[in-house]
Amino acid sequence: MKPIFIAGPCVIESLEVLQEVAEELVRLRSKLGITIYFKASFDKANRTSLSSFRGPGLEKGLQMLSTIKETYALPILTDIHESYQAAPVAEVADVLQIPAFLCRQTDLLVAAAQTGRTVNIKKAQFLSGEDMKYPVEKAQAAGATDVWLTERGNTFGYNNLVVDFRNLPLMAQFTPRVVMDCTHCVQRPGAAGGKTGGDRQYIPAMAKAAKAFGANGFFFETHPQPDQALSDGPNMLPLHELEAVVTSLL
């Protein structure tokens, strides 16, 4: 199966940031002949601190994602946190993503599946690859015909994640599309004083290891200036480094 790529900033900060990232994705698509999805969140409902930036919200966020889709002809992936969000998000997004912590929420999975859009289910930090059989079954029973699974690491003690790459071939038993979230897996959850830290220097190696274990999708949160980003900066890939990492996987 031909690999796909998912890339974009963690959260919608401004239309200008979205446009800068989208322009680079379009350039890479043209140069490398790849399938690439634009990803950004309209609301980060699971931030560590109440004071953390969450995004522009559903209505304004969807307007900006729609602008990106129409202007750059990029398919859109974004996450939902509540069942009621599924239908309006599906009017814009090509892929509805279920956040890792919510991957067992039956009503959320069913609502996403009933839209007819692709459903990308991220594996929770507390689950094994084998456990993801059941979220897939829920989505398929509700009518989803295209379900992806995404690995993003497991909780390992305090403020750490570890990736067991065996989860990739295990999840491939349940869905043909298995994605490696190459940036969230290098997070240091809650390790930066009320924020999530991260070790972005390991992103390229995580991506290549995932390819060796059979991943056929690669997820990169990327930003023109990660150190100034309003969410997940320490584990985002600088935008100018994206081409080299993608090329290494082709």
C-alpha positions as CSV (number, residue, x, y, z in Angstrom):
1,M,0.0,0.0,0.0
2,K,1.4,3.4,-1.0
3,P,2.3,5.5,2.0
4,I,0.4,8.6,3.0
5,F,1.6,11.6,5.0
6,I,-0.3,13.7,7.5
7,A,1.2,17.1,8.5
8,G,0.3,20.4,9.9
9,P,0.4,22.5,13.1
10,C,-0.9,21.1,16.4
11,V,-3.6,23.7,16.8
12,I,-5.0,26.5,14.6
13,E,-3.2,29.6,15.7
14,S,-3.9,31.9,12.7
15,L,-4.9,31.6,9.1
16,E,-1.4,32.9,8.2
17,V,0.4,30.0,9.9
18,L,-2.0,27.5,8.2
19,Q,-1.3,29.0,4.8
20,E,2.5,28.9,5.3
21,V,2.3,25.2,6.2
22,A,-0.1,24.4,3.4
23,E,2.1,26.1,0.8
24,E,5.0,23.8,1.8
25,L,2.8,20.7,1.8
26,V,1.6,21.5,-1.7
27,R,5.2,22.0,-2.8
28,L,6.2,18.6,-1.4
29,R,3.2,17.0,-3.0
30,S,4.2,18.3,-6.4
31,K,7.9,17.6,-6.0
32,L,7.6,14.1,-4.5
33,G,4.3,12.9,-5.9
34,I,3.0,12.0,-2.4
35,T,-0.5,11.9,-0.9
36,I,-0.5,14.3,2.0
37,Y,-3.3,15.4,4.4
38,F,-3.4,18.8,6.1
39,K,-3.9,18.4,9.9
40,A,-4.7,21.1,12.5
41,S,-7.0,21.1,15.5
42,F,-9.8,23.7,16.0
43,D,-9.9,22.9,19.7
44,K,-7.3,21.2,22.0
45,A,-9.7,20.0,24.7
46,N,-7.0,18.0,26.6
47,R,-4.4,20.6,27.4
48,T,-2.5,20.1,30.6
49,S,-3.4,23.5,32.1
50,L,-6.7,25.4,32.1
51,S,-4.7,28.5,31.0
52,S,-3.2,26.8,27.9
53,F,-4.3,28.0,24.4
54,R,-7.0,25.7,23.0
55,G,-7.7,27.2,19.5
56,P,-10.4,29.2,17.8
57,G,-13.2,26.8,18.4
58,L,-15.5,24.8,16.1
59,E,-17.1,27.4,13.9
60,K,-14.2,29.7,13.3
61,G,-11.8,26.7,13.1
62,L,-13.8,25.0,10.4
63,Q,-14.0,28.2,8.4
64,M,-10.2,28.4,8.3
65,L,-9.8,24.7,7.5
66,S,-12.4,25.1,4.7
67,T,-10.3,28.0,3.3
68,I,-7.2,25.8,3.3
69,K,-9.0,23.0,1.6
70,E,-10.5,25.2,-1.1
71,T,-7.3,27.2,-1.7
72,Y,-4.8,24.4,-1.8
73,A,-6.8,21.3,-2.7
74,L,-5.5,19.5,0.3
75,P,-7.6,16.9,2.1
76,I,-8.2,17.8,5.7
77,L,-7.8,15.7,8.9
78,T,-8.9,17.1,12.2
79,D,-9.9,15.7,15.6
80,I,-13.2,15.7,17.4
81,H,-13.8,15.5,21.1
82,E,-17.6,15.4,21.4
83,S,-20.2,13.4,19.5
84,Y,-22.0,16.5,18.4
85,Q,-18.9,17.8,16.5
86,A,-18.8,14.8,14.1
87,A,-21.5,16.0,11.6
88,P,-20.4,19.6,11.2
89,V,-16.7,18.6,11.0
90,A,-17.5,16.0,8.4
91,E,-18.8,18.8,6.1
92,V,-15.2,20.0,5.9
93,A,-12.8,17.3,6.9
94,D,-12.0,14.2,4.9
95,V,-10.8,12.3,7.9
96,L,-12.2,12.5,11.4
97,Q,-9.6,11.7,14.1
98,I,-10.5,10.2,17.4
99,P,-8.0,11.4,20.1
100,A,-6.0,8.7,21.9
101,F,-7.5,9.3,25.3
102,L,-11.0,9.0,23.8
103,C,-10.5,5.9,21.6
104,R,-12.8,3.8,23.7
105,Q,-15.7,6.3,23.8
106,T,-18.4,4.4,22.0
107,D,-20.7,7.3,21.2
108,L,-17.8,9.3,19.7
109,L,-16.7,6.4,17.5
110,V,-20.3,5.8,16.4
111,A,-20.9,9.5,15.5
112,A,-17.7,9.7,13.5
113,A,-18.5,6.4,11.7
114,Q,-22.0,7.5,10.8
115,T,-20.7,10.6,8.8
116,G,-19.3,8.3,6.1
117,R,-15.9,9.9,6.4
118,T,-12.6,8.1,7.0
119,V,-12.1,7.6,10.8
120,N,-8.5,7.7,12.2
121,I,-8.4,6.2,15.7
122,K,-5.3,7.0,17.7
123,K,-4.2,4.2,20.1
124,A,-4.5,5.3,23.7
125,Q,-1.3,5.6,25.8
126,F,-2.8,2.9,28.1
127,L,-3.7,0.3,25.4
128,S,-1.9,-2.4,23.5
129,G,-2.0,-2.9,19.8
130,E,-4.3,-5.9,20.3
131,D,-6.8,-3.8,22.2
132,M,-7.5,-1.7,19.1
133,K,-9.5,-4.5,17.6
134,Y,-12.5,-3.3,19.6
135,P,-12.6,0.4,18.6
136,V,-12.3,-0.7,15.0
137,E,-15.2,-3.1,15.5
138,K,-17.3,-0.3,17.0
139,A,-16.6,2.0,14.1
140,Q,-17.2,-0.6,11.5
141,A,-20.5,-1.7,13.1
142,A,-21.7,1.9,13.0
143,G,-21.0,2.0,9.2
144,A,-17.4,3.1,8.8
145,T,-15.9,1.6,5.7
146,D,-12.4,3.2,6.0
147,V,-10.8,3.0,9.4
148,W,-7.2,3.9,10.2
149,L,-5.2,3.1,13.3
150,T,-2.4,5.4,14.6
151,E,0.4,4.5,17.1
152,R,1.6,7.3,19.4
153,G,3.4,5.5,22.2
154,N,2.5,4.2,25.7
155,T,2.8,5.7,29.1
156,F,6.1,4.7,30.7
157,G,6.4,5.9,34.3
158,Y,5.9,9.6,34.9
159,N,6.2,12.2,32.1
160,N,7.5,9.7,29.6
161,L,6.3,7.7,26.6
162,V,7.8,4.7,25.0
163,V,7.0,3.2,21.6
164,D,6.6,-0.6,21.3
165,F,6.9,-0.9,17.5
166,R,5.3,-4.4,17.6
167,N,2.0,-2.5,17.9
168,L,2.2,-1.6,14.2
169,P,2.0,-5.1,12.7
170,L,-0.4,-6.1,15.5
171,M,-2.8,-3.3,14.5
172,A,-2.3,-4.1,10.8
173,Q,-4.4,-7.2,11.6
174,F,-7.4,-4.9,12.0
175,T,-7.0,-2.2,9.4
176,P,-4.9,-2.0,6.2
177,R,-3.8,1.6,7.0
178,V,-1.5,1.9,10.1
179,V,-0.1,5.3,10.8
180,M,2.9,6.3,13.0
181,D,2.5,9.5,14.9
182,C,6.1,10.4,14.7
183,T,5.8,13.6,16.7
184,H,3.4,12.8,19.6
185,C,5.4,9.7,20.4
186,V,8.4,11.9,21.4
187,Q,6.3,13.9,23.9
188,R,7.2,14.3,27.6
189,P,3.6,14.6,28.9
190,G,3.2,17.3,31.6
191,A,7.0,17.6,31.9
192,A,7.4,21.3,31.2
193,G,5.8,23.0,34.1
194,G,2.1,22.8,33.3
195,K,2.8,22.0,29.6
196,T,3.9,19.0,27.6
197,G,7.6,18.8,26.8
198,G,9.2,16.7,24.1
199,D,12.4,15.5,22.3
200,R,11.9,16.5,18.7
201,Q,15.5,15.3,17.7
202,Y,14.2,11.7,17.7
203,I,11.4,12.3,15.2
204,P,13.4,11.2,12.1
205,A,14.5,8.0,13.8
206,M,11.0,7.2,15.0
207,A,9.7,7.6,11.5
208,K,12.3,5.2,9.9
209,A,11.8,2.6,12.7
210,A,8.1,2.7,12.1
211,K,8.6,2.1,8.4
212,A,10.7,-0.9,9.2
213,F,7.8,-2.3,11.2
214,G,5.3,-1.8,8.4
215,A,3.8,1.6,8.9
216,N,2.2,2.9,5.8
217,G,1.2,6.3,7.1
218,F,3.3,8.9,8.8
219,F,2.0,11.8,10.9
220,F,4.1,14.9,11.6
221,E,3.0,17.9,13.5
222,T,5.0,20.7,12.0
223,H,5.3,24.5,12.5
224,P,7.4,27.3,10.9
225,Q,8.7,28.2,14.4
226,P,8.0,25.4,16.8
227,D,9.6,27.2,19.8
228,Q,7.0,29.9,19.4
229,A,4.1,27.5,18.8
230,L,1.1,27.8,21.2
231,S,0.7,24.0,21.6
232,D,3.1,21.0,21.4
233,G,6.1,23.1,20.3
234,P,8.8,20.8,21.9
235,N,7.6,17.8,19.9
236,M,6.9,19.5,16.6
237,L,9.1,19.2,13.5
238,P,10.4,22.5,12.1
239,L,8.7,23.0,8.8
240,H,11.9,23.4,6.9
241,E,13.0,19.9,8.0
242,L,9.8,18.2,6.8
243,E,11.1,17.5,3.2
244,A,14.2,15.7,4.4
245,V,12.3,13.4,6.7
246,V,9.6,12.6,4.1
247,T,12.2,11.9,1.5
248,S,14.0,9.5,3.8
249,L,10.8,7.5,4.0
250,L,10.2,7.2,0.2
